Amino acid sequence: MVRRQRRSRGRGGGVRRRTVLARRSPPHPVPAGRRPGGTPNSPSGTEDRLPSPSASRTSAARPAPSPSRTAVPSSGSRTGGDREGGAKEESGRISEGGASRTGSERSLRSVNYPDRYVRHRDGRVLLDPIGSPGAARDATFALVPGLADGRCHSFRTLDGRYLRHRDFRAVVAGNDGSRLFREDATFCMRQGAAGRGSVSFEAFNHPGRFLRHRNFELRMDPWERSELYRADISFQLTSPLG
């Protein structure tokens, strides 16, 4: 309560003073979270400010490191065999031309007729027993990089001709420089179908056909699911006979 004095004139013209009790109006309420004379939650009367980030920090998070990459060798780089796990070529320098001895000469012995070797005679390719120096030379081939694909092989005779297939029969002939000849004279070495450390040779331009002996003559026959076929297309690479 507040005491206030008021003046009034009486009947005789004099001034009278009287004390009046008056109610004090309540102070205006202060909103929650605000202090008198300032902004919300600011004890000093000034607006609260967040400290600026220091110069050594950035507001953005560091990006996650990218996953490491592992170099993948290319399909052209093959070592010691073909892409299907074929037998490794035996060591020895391989030359692409001429009839000189290179150290890559081999003979091919039949798995199911171990006394017979692949040889050429009169342009044909046969499976014969070897009983003379001439036959031994005919049963010796240089394994050189394939004429159509260096990852495969070609068989070059000691007189400079090549084993090729013609009408799916194996023959030997001189290189005429044509694309067909290069493809017909290229064979891809595979792991021997009969096992026992053997190898098989698939036609480069006729996948699924393998070099096979039938009636002791070499042919390119399609795959068959038989033990006889697997044995007929399997050979062992041996030291050169000639």
Secondary structure, 3 states (H helix, E strand, C coil): CEEEEEEEECCCCCEEEEEEEECCCCCCCCCCCECCCCCECCCCCCCCCCCCCCCCCCCCCCCCCCCCCCCCCCCCCCCCCCCCCCCCCCCCCCCCCCCCCCCCEEEEEECCCCCCEEEEECCEEEEECCCCHHHHHHCCEEEEECCCCCCCEEEEECCCCEEEEECCEEEEECCCCCHHHHHHCCEEEEECCCCCCCEEEEECCCCCEEEEEECCEEEEEECCCCHHHHHHCCEEEECCCC
